[in-house]
Amino acid sequence: MLWMILIWIHVLAAMFWVGGMLFFSIVLIPSLRKMPVLQRAELMSEIGRRFRWSGWISLGVLLTTGLLRLYSLEFQEIRMGGWLGTKLALIALMIALTLLHDIVLGPRSIQISRSAAAPHPLQRTVRWMARLNLVVGLFVVLAAVYVARGY
């Protein structure tokens, strides 16, 4: 029973993380395109700050529950190659992209957008980085399905 609750919490955290990124890219960003640049930057900054904390909490929950799952497996069952290795590599990439986006480039992009009249190339980089992170997150989910099925 406890094992199923752990998996359930892991899946909920993954849903929150990937679902939040999907919401940003499919719903929020397109609906803000007609908004004036300064207003859009302020709104994105506020929403990003609110999502950042909950997103990092969900990543922490994912890491914790995932490590508990790995730890509980017997050594013979762990195959670091194949889909598990792919999943772990993608998770590392996703965390690196998230750190770069949230701590380094995102805040710089917001500062630039508040002072610049025209779009800055860094803003485009941050948008593409967020999209790449979403794609990586979707592939983490795919790898997780293969790992769960024993491939």
C-alpha positions as CSV (number, residue, x, y, z in Angstrom):
1,M,0.0,0.0,0.0
2,L,2.8,2.5,0.9
3,W,4.5,1.6,-2.3
4,M,1.5,2.5,-4.4
5,I,1.1,5.8,-2.5
6,L,4.8,6.6,-3.3
7,I,4.2,5.9,-7.0
8,W,1.0,7.9,-7.0
9,I,2.8,10.9,-5.5
10,H,5.5,10.6,-8.1
11,V,3.0,10.5,-10.9
12,L,1.1,13.5,-9.5
13,A,4.3,15.5,-9.3
14,A,5.2,14.6,-12.9
15,M,1.7,15.6,-14.0
16,F,2.1,19.0,-12.3
17,W,5.5,19.6,-13.7
18,V,4.8,18.6,-17.3
19,G,1.2,19.9,-17.2
20,G,2.5,23.3,-16.0
21,M,4.9,23.5,-18.9
22,L,2.2,22.5,-21.4
23,F,-0.1,25.2,-20.0
24,F,2.5,27.8,-20.4
25,S,3.4,26.9,-24.0
26,I,-0.1,26.0,-25.3
27,V,-2.4,28.3,-23.4
28,L,-0.7,31.2,-21.6
29,I,2.0,32.4,-24.0
30,P,-0.3,32.4,-27.1
31,S,-3.0,34.3,-25.2
32,L,-0.6,37.0,-24.1
33,R,0.8,37.8,-27.6
34,K,-1.6,40.6,-28.3
35,M,-0.7,42.3,-25.0
36,P,1.7,45.3,-24.9
37,V,5.3,44.1,-24.4
38,L,5.9,45.7,-21.0
39,Q,2.6,44.5,-19.6
40,R,3.2,41.0,-21.0
41,A,6.7,40.9,-19.4
42,E,5.3,42.0,-16.0
43,L,2.5,39.4,-16.1
44,M,4.9,36.6,-17.3
45,S,7.3,37.6,-14.5
46,E,4.6,37.3,-11.8
47,I,3.2,34.0,-13.2
48,G,6.7,32.6,-13.6
49,R,7.6,33.5,-10.0
50,R,4.5,31.7,-8.7
51,F,5.0,28.7,-10.8
52,R,8.8,28.5,-10.1
53,W,8.3,27.6,-6.5
54,S,5.7,25.0,-7.0
55,G,7.6,23.7,-10.0
56,W,10.8,23.3,-8.0
57,I,8.8,21.6,-5.2
58,S,7.4,19.1,-7.7
59,L,10.9,18.5,-9.1
60,G,12.1,17.8,-5.6
61,V,9.2,15.4,-5.0
62,L,10.0,13.7,-8.3
63,L,13.7,13.3,-7.3
64,T,12.9,12.1,-3.8
65,T,10.2,9.6,-4.8
66,G,12.3,8.4,-7.8
67,L,15.4,7.9,-5.7
68,L,13.3,6.0,-3.1
69,R,12.1,3.8,-5.9
70,L,15.6,3.2,-7.1
71,Y,16.9,2.5,-3.6
72,S,14.2,0.0,-2.9
73,L,14.9,-2.1,-5.9
74,E,17.2,-5.0,-5.5
75,F,20.6,-4.4,-7.1
76,Q,20.0,-7.1,-9.7
77,E,16.9,-5.4,-11.0
78,I,18.6,-2.1,-11.7
79,R,19.7,-1.9,-15.3
80,M,21.5,1.4,-15.7
81,G,21.5,1.0,-19.5
82,G,18.5,1.1,-21.7
83,W,15.5,3.2,-20.8
84,L,16.4,3.7,-17.1
85,G,19.8,5.2,-18.2
86,T,18.0,7.3,-20.8
87,K,15.5,8.5,-18.3
88,L,18.2,9.5,-15.8
89,A,20.2,11.4,-18.5
90,L,17.1,13.2,-19.6
91,I,16.3,14.2,-16.0
92,A,19.8,15.6,-15.5
93,L,19.4,17.6,-18.8
94,M,15.9,18.8,-17.7
95,I,17.2,20.0,-14.3
96,A,20.2,21.7,-16.0
97,L,17.9,23.5,-18.4
98,T,15.5,24.5,-15.6
99,L,18.4,25.9,-13.5
100,L,19.7,27.9,-16.5
101,H,16.3,29.2,-17.4
102,D,15.1,30.0,-13.8
103,I,18.2,31.3,-12.2
104,V,20.4,32.7,-15.0
105,L,18.7,33.6,-18.3
106,G,15.1,34.1,-17.2
107,P,15.8,36.9,-14.7
108,R,18.1,38.6,-17.2
109,S,15.5,38.4,-19.9
110,I,12.9,40.0,-17.6
111,Q,15.2,42.9,-16.8
112,I,15.9,43.4,-20.4
113,S,12.2,43.3,-21.4
114,R,11.4,46.0,-18.8
115,S,13.9,48.4,-20.3
116,A,14.0,47.6,-24.0
117,A,11.5,48.9,-26.5
118,A,12.1,46.1,-29.0
119,P,12.5,42.3,-28.3
120,H,16.0,41.3,-27.3
121,P,17.7,38.1,-28.7
122,L,18.0,36.7,-25.1
123,Q,14.2,36.6,-24.8
124,R,14.0,34.4,-27.9
125,T,16.7,32.1,-26.4
126,V,14.7,31.9,-23.1
127,R,11.6,31.0,-25.0
128,W,13.3,28.3,-27.0
129,M,15.0,27.0,-23.9
130,A,11.6,26.6,-22.2
131,R,10.3,24.7,-25.3
132,L,13.3,22.4,-25.3
133,N,12.7,21.8,-21.6
134,L,9.1,20.8,-22.3
135,V,10.2,18.4,-25.0
136,V,12.8,16.9,-22.7
137,G,10.1,16.6,-20.0
138,L,7.8,14.7,-22.4
139,F,10.6,12.3,-23.3
140,V,11.2,11.7,-19.6
141,V,7.6,10.6,-19.4
142,L,8.1,8.4,-22.4
143,A,11.2,6.8,-20.9
144,A,9.3,6.4,-17.6
145,V,6.6,4.4,-19.3
146,Y,9.2,2.1,-20.8
147,V,11.0,1.7,-17.5
148,A,7.7,0.9,-15.8
149,R,6.9,-1.7,-18.4
150,G,10.3,-3.3,-17.9
151,Y,12.0,-2.5,-21.2
